[in-house]
Every structure is written in C-alpha cells, then in structure tokens.
Amino acid sequence: QVQLVESGGGLVQPGGSLGISCAASGTISRLYSMGWYRQAPGKERELVANIFNSGPTNYGDSVKGRFTISRDNVDNMAYLQMNSLTPEDSAVYYCNYRALIRPFEEYWGQGTQVTVSS
C-alpha cells in the first residue's frame, strides 16, 4: 500500500504562480513515477506532469514551458511549480503514483483544488 498526501493549491490570480507537493509513504517501489493529473468540470482527467525516480519527466502539452516538476527521492516527494497560470489551469489536481515494476500498483491522492481567477 502507498499513501499520498497532497499539499498546496488554492486561489491565484491569472499570471501568478503556485506550488503543490505530494508525499508518498508506505511500500515504495524501486522504480516508480509520481506526478499530477488534473480534471476540470465537464472535462476528462489529463496528464499535467510526471517524473520517474530515475529522472525523466513528461509534461502535458498545455503546461510545457510553464510548469516544472521536481522530486526528492529521499523523502519520496514530488513538487509541481506552476507559473504563468491562466483560468484554463483551474481544476482539481490529483497526485498519482505508479510502480513501474511488479506489482505495477497505482495510487491516487485525494485531489487539491487550484483556481485561477481575478
């Protein structure tokens, strides 16, 4: 079992910045990815960014150049720095953990709301 605890999120003005973090605890795989997906009302859940504990990162097309994901392998944490936010970034952001070797488990955080509005 893996538990995910998210922190951060909230209300920010357009053009502003915000950071969110996710801490994983429990039985952590030797090879895994952590990251965020987001879901806005009436839309499908989409990838924001993820990072492998070995280093590589992936970003959704809509956030490339604005968002940066980083990690702390010692504490099994992932951080998402969001810059140049627009109202279209408003959504519930869900932390995701995925083991990349057996037993290939996947877990989700409870979600944190990010609202970009003036």
Secondary structure by P-SEA (a helix, b strand, c coil): cbbbbbcccccccccbbbbbbcccccccccccccccccccccccccccccccccbbbbbcccccccbbbbbbcccbbbbbbbcccccccccbbbbbbbbccccbbbbbccbbbbbbcc
